[in-house]
Amino acid sequence: MNENFDLMTTVEYGGCSAKLPAAELEKLLSDLPVLDDIRLLVGSDTGDDASVWKVSDEVAVISTTDFFPPLCSDPYEFGQIAAANSLSDIYAMGGTAVTALNLVMFPSKKIPLTILHEILRGGADKCIEAGVVLAGGHTIDDYPPKFGLAVTGTVHPQRIITNSAASPGDLLILTKALGTGILTAGRRIGEASETDFQTALDSMKVLNRRAAEIMQDFNIRCATDITGFSLLGHGLKMARESGVSLTINSTALPVLPGAYELLDYGCIPGAAFRNLSYVEKAVNFDSSIDYNLKMLTADAQTSGGILLCAPKENAAEMLEQLTAFYPAAVVIGQVAPESADGIYVTLS
């Protein structure tokens, strides 16, 4: 392998920061024709993490896909993170990931193919860790490189976890710390330390598989994973589709080491501003809130944590189980009745 090739030199925006702006995407999709079918239990109308198709009274199929450009230098780590991120949509729906197909865009004349081998090896190893059969894929010659998976999973039709079932009184639990977009941007300009950036990479490699299993054990029915549209963007979608509002305690947010300091330095990724623009009319920030924490809530995450709604009576026990696998897991707020503002970001 050519260990001198740095994948981060190929992109301006890597990982989920490369997503199209949420507002523009909604406009593009708003008038596309859709074939209705009663077997489609979850479709594109709620902007959920994946689609769900009923096969029988006992089995529903979850389908999702995700891919993005590099967000780190090492191809093996890039493959691991891209795979973990792709699998996350299945887990956010409470499903079991079963099979996956590689999605590969790679410039064979510009970058050594040994680099692609390492990307694919990273993805394959993550699929093995998840117990997922990697069954094939598709490749095209394209620059900059991009990698991800199309994933199929299963779930019982009566046990689907969606982003549209939050209930007032539920507590909001976030399973991973925020700041991956900030640290990736900081590393690109040489300001994030190697140790802090590696901590972010290690967080992105962690599968949300255990979170899905624990959510099913506690009969959780509302969750979403936090990725490119940020905590605020994905949280707002949950609030709107559930007919509720969310109150988020900014001082309770788990933050990756070094992310706050980078914000203080002025390292704010462009995706954070795009996300903030998308939610600004529906989010009410406390006037005294720390600006850095405000931007953290809009930071685009890659392979981020699960935001889930837990009934108060089960939250403590559930959180204890989650922290065994996700040490940063914490209660960050609660669900409230619907209001004019979809999200309130408070100081306590």
N, C-alpha and C positions, 0 to 999 in steps of 0.2 A: 504494500500500500504506500502511496505517496503521502507521507505524514506531514509534508510541508504545505499541502493545499489547505487553505482556510475557507470553509464554506460561507462564513459570515461576509466575506468579501464580494459575494455574488448578489447581495440583496440590500435594499434600503429598509424594507419592512419584512421581518421574518415572523414565523409562527402565526398565531391568530391575529396579530396586529395587521396582517395583510388583508383582512376581510374588507369587503366593500362596506361603506358607511351604512348603518342600519336604516336610516331614514330613506336613503336612495334605493336600497334594496326593497323596502316595503312598497315603494311606488312602482318599481319594476314588476313586482309580483302581483300587484293588486287586481289587474284585469286579465290575467292569464286564464284560459279556459280550463275547467276542472271537471272530470267525469265523476259524478257522485256514485258511491257504492256503499251499501250498509255494512259491508265487511271491513271498510276502512274505519277503524276505531279512533285513530288519531292521525290527522292529516296536516296539511300546511296552514290551515286557517288559524290555529292557535300559536303558531311559531314555536312549537315544542321542539325537544331535542332530536326526535326521530319520528318516523311514521310507524303505525302499528296496524297490522292486517289480521283479522280473525280467520283462523283456519278451521277451528272447531270450538266446541264449548269448553275444551280444556287447553287449547293451544292458540296463541297469537304470535305472529312473527314481527319482530322489530327490525326495521331497515334504516341504515344511516350511512353517510359517507363524509369524510373530512380529509383535507390535504392542505399543505402550505409550504412556503419556501423555508430555507434553513434559518434557525434562530441561534445556532451555536457553531463552533468551528469543527468539532469532531463529528464525522459522518455516522459513526455507530450510535453516539448519543442522540443525534438528530433522528435517526430511525426509531430508537426507543421512544422518544418523546412524541413523535408523530403518530406512532401506533397507539400509545397510551391515550393520547388525545382523541383519536378516532373511536376507540373502544368506549370512551367515557359516555357517549350519548346512549349507548345500550344500558349502561349501569344507572344513568340518571333516570331512566324509565323503569328501573327496578327489574331489568331483564338479565338473562344469562347470555353472554356472547358465545356464539357457536362456530361460525366460519367467518373468514375474512379474505378479501382480494386486494392485492397491491395496486395502488395507483401511482404510476411513476412518470415523471417528466424530467428528462435528464439530457444535457448537452454532450453527447458522446464524443464530439470533436474538440470540446473546450476543457473538459475535466476528465481525468483518468477514470476508466471504468472500475478500477479498484476502489474508488471512492463510492461508487454506486453499490458495489458489493457490500461494503461496510454499512451503508444505509439500510440495505435490505436485510443484512444480518441482524442489525439492531431491531428492526421491526419484527423479524421472525422470532427472535429471542423473547421479545415482549409478548408476542402471541402465545408462545409456549408457556410463559409464566401465567398467562390468563387462561390457559386451557382451551385455546381457540385454534381451530384447524385453518392454517393458511393454505387456501385451495387454488391459488393462481393469481392472475392479475392482468394488467395492461400497461404498456410502456409507449411513450412517444418521445421523440427528440425535441427538446425545448430548453430554453434558457430564460431565467435562472432555473435551477433544479427545484423540483417540488416533490413531496412524497406524502402519502397517507394511505388510508384503507377504506374500502367499502365493507361494512360489517353487517352480518345478520345475527340476530339473537332471538330468544324466545321468552315469553312471559304468559302467565295465565290471564285470560281476558278480564277476569274480575280483580286482578292484582296489579294492574297497570299504574305506574306512578307518573302523573302528568304535572304540567306547570299551571294547571287551571283548577286546582282543588284546595287552595289555601282557605283556612277558616279563621275568623277573628278569634283571638286568644291563643292561637298557636305560637310557639317560640321559633325563631329563626336560628338555625344552626348552620355555620359555615365550616367545612371540614379541612380546608387548606388555607395557608396564609396568602395574602395578596402581594403583588409587586413584581410578578414575572416580566411584564412588559417594560417596566421601569428599569429593572436590572439588565434586561437584554439590550435596551437602548444605551444604558450606561456602559455596558461592556463594549459595545460597538465603538463608542467614542473614547474608550480607554479610561473611564472614571470609576467603573465598578471593580471592586477587588476580585481577584481570582477566587478567593474563598467564598465571598458572598454570592458570586455568580454560580459557583458550583452548587451551593445550597439551593439556589433557585432551580437549577437543572435537576438536581436530585428530587426536588418536590414535584416537578413536572413528570418525572418518570414513574411516580407512584400511581398504581392503578386505583380507580374508584370502585373496584370490584367488591371489596369488603364493605364499603358504604352501602352498596346496593343490597347486599345480603342482610346487613343490620337493619336497613330501612324496611325490608320485607318482614323481618322478625318482629318489628314493632308496628307493622301494619300502616306504615307511612304511605300517604297517597298524593302528596304534593312535593315536588322537588325539581330542580334544574341544575345543570352544571354551569359553572362560571367560566366563560371563555372570552372570545374576542369582543363582545359587546359590553363587557365589564360587569361588575357587581350591580351597578345601577341599571344598565341596559337589560340584563336578564331578569333582575328583580322587578323592574317595571313591567316587563312582559308578564311575569307571574301575577303581579297585582292586577293588571288590566283583565287578564283572562279569567281570574278568580273572582273578580268583582269585589276586591278588598283594597286596603292600603297597607304599606309596610312602614314600620318605624325602625330605623337602623341607628344604633349607638356607635358613633364614630370612634369613641375612645375604646370600644371593645374589639375593634377590628384586628385580626391577627395580621402582622406585617413581616415579610421576609427581611432578614438582616441586610442592612445597607440600603433598602429601598427608600426609607424616609430621608436619609441623608442625601441621596441623589436628587430627590425632589427639592430639598433645601438648596442644593447646588444649582437647581434650575433645569435638571434633566427630566423633562416632561415629554413623553412620546406623542407624536401627532395623533395617534389613535385615541388617546385620552381626551383630547380636545374634540374630536369627532363624536366620541361617545357622550361627552358632556353636552354638546350641542343637540344631540338626539333626545336627551331626557330632560333638558333644562326647564321646559314648560310644565313638566309633571313632577318635578322634584323640588322640595322645599328644604333648603339648608338653614340650620340655625345660624343666625347672623354672626355668632362668635366662633363658629367652627374654624379649626385650623385649616388653612389653604392646602397644605400638603395632604392632609387626610381627605379633603374634598377631592383632590385629583386622584388619590389612591382609589377611591370608590369608582372612578371612571377608567382606571387602567385596564387595558386589554390583557386578559389572562390567556395563557396557553396551557392546556391540560390542567386547568384549575380545579378547585374543589367543588363539592356538591353543596348547594344551598337548599336546605330542606325545612319543612314545616312540621314541628313536633308538638303534639298535645302537651300541655304543661305537666300533666301527671306522669308522663313517660320520659320527659326531656332529660332529667338528671341521670337516670339509668342508661338511657340511650347514649348520652354524651360520654359516660364512663366507658362504654364499649367502643365508641368511635375513637376516643383518644388513644386506645391501645394500638391502633393502626395509623391514626392521623393525629399526632401530638398537638398540632395547632388548632384542632377543632374546638369551637367555642360558640356560645350563644351570643349573637350579635344584635338581636332585636326581637320584635314580635309582629304578629299580624293584627291589624285593626280593621274596623268596618270601612267600607268604601268612602272615599272623600274626594274633593276636587284635586288634591295632590296625591299622586299614586304612591310616593315615597316621602317620608320625613326623615332627614338625617339630623340627629340630635347630638348633644354633648354628653348625654348620660342615658 
